[in-house]
Amino acid sequence: MRGRRIPRRIRFALDALLGATLMVLVHIFVLQVSIVRGSSMEPCLHDGDRLVVDRVSYSMAEVTRGDVVVLRNPRNHSIDFVKRVVALPGDRVSMQNGTLWINGEIADQYGCIHDHHDLACFTVPDGHFFVLGDNRPVSCDSRDFGLVEKNLLKGRVRVRFWPLQRAALF
């Protein structure tokens, strides 16, 4: 006995529904597209840049110093920030006249814009990270809202795909 053929319109609707479902699942669990708002990550990222954020890497691998991440604002979880992880659990952090020191060594190799901020030495506790914007004079970051818990990290920025002339891998 032969099966009945599914009409084209129904087959198209089923394929479209399946495709849309897969796209939503990928967006929720695997990849996210984010748009940079503001200038806190200049010169690395600019207002309006479009990013692809890897949402699964931190469930399989550790956060590393220098990662550019999307995180929930610790004070308002409905707002996302893009920042750079500059210190990991166990790191000793301080700032002297705007220069970042991690574990007794200068750690400003990210092409950041300095301010004249001072920060007394402290140790990052387990499960937390110290994040900064690259444009420190205008950035709202760990100096303002405190350390970031790992569960607030939404994912790691992997690609800037727009504007095309500045497309880059991270």
N, C-alpha and C positions, 0 to 999 in steps of 0.2 A: 504494500500500500504506500502510495506516495504522499508526502506532506503537502499541505496547501502552501502556495506562495503568498508571502505577505505583500500587500499592495505597496507601491513606491512611496506614497504619501505617509503611510504609517511607518514604514521602514525609515524614512527620512526623519520623522518626528522622534522615533526611538533612538536613532543615532545622535540627533541633536541633544536629546535629553541625557544620554550617556556621556557625550562630550562635555556638556555643561556641568554635569555632576563631577566628572573627573577634574575639570578645571577648578571647581570650588574646593574639592578635597586637596588638590595640590596647593592651592592658595592658603588654605587653612593650616595644613600640616607640613608642607615642604618648602615652598617659596612664597615670598611676599614682594610686591613691588611697592617701594616707598618713594615719596617725593621729599626732598630736602626743603625745609622751610627756615629761612633765616641765614645768617652769615657766621654762625658759631663754629663751623668746621672749615672756614676758609684758611688757607688757600687750597686745601685738599678737595673739599666739596663746596659747591656754590648753591645759592638759592635757586630752586627749580630743577636741580639735578634729579634724574630718575635712577633708582637703585634697585638691584635684585638682592634680596635678603634671604640667606640660607637659614631656615628655621629649625633644621634638624641637626646641624653639626655639633651643637653644644650638648646634645643628648648622647653623642657618641665620642666626643673628643673634648679636651679641656680648652678653656678660654686661654688665650695667650696674650702677653703684653704686646701692645701695638694694634690689636684687632680693632677695626672700626665696626661698631655694633649699633643696632637699633634697640632701644630699651624703653620701657614704660617709665614715665616721669614718676619718681617715688612719691611725690606729693599729690599727683592727679593721674591715676592710671589710664585715663581716657586719652592722654596726650603721649605721643611717642617723641623721643629725642634720638638724634644720631650723635654719638660721641666716640672717643677713642679710649680703650682700656689702657691705662698707663701703669697701674699697679695691681698685683695679684695678692691673694691671701698669703700672709707672712711677710710681705714686702714692707720695708721701712720707707716712709714717704715724708718729704719735706719740700718746701719752696723757700728760696732765699732770693729776694729782689726779683721775683718772677722766674727764676731758674728752678726747674724741677730736678729733685734729687731722689733717686730710688736706690736703696741699699748702699748709700754713701757714694754713688756715682751719678754724674750728670746724665739725665735721661731725656734730653730735648732734641732727639734726632728726627722728629716728625715734620720739620718745617713749619713749626707753629709760630704764631704771632704772640710775642711775650707781653705781659703786663708787669706791674711792679708789686705783685702780691707776695706776701710772706705767709708761710704755713708752718706751724710748729711740727716737729718730728712726731710721727705716730706709726703704729704697725697696723696693717690691714688685717682684720680678723678673718677667720675661716668663713667661707661661704659668701664673702663680700668682695667688691672690686672698687677701685678708685678710678673714675672716668673724668676726662677733661675734653673740652672742645679745643680744636687747633687754634682758633681765634680767641685766645684767652681773655682779652679785655671785654668782650661782649658775650661770652659763653656763660650760660647757666649750667653748672656741672656739679661734681662732688664737693666743690668748695662751698656751694650754696645749699644743695639738698642732701649732702652726706653720701656715705658709701652706698653702693648699689648691691642688693642681694641678687644672687644668681637667677632666682625665679623671675626677676624683672627684665632679664635679657631676652628679647624676642628673637634675636638671631644675629648672625654675622653678615656684614655687607660683603658681597662677592664681586659685584659688577656695577659699574656706572654705565648705563647704556644710552643715556641722553643727557646732554646734547651729543650727537654723534662725533663731532670733532674732538671731544674730550672723553670718549669711551675708554674705560680702563678696567682691568681686573685688580682685585684687592687680595 
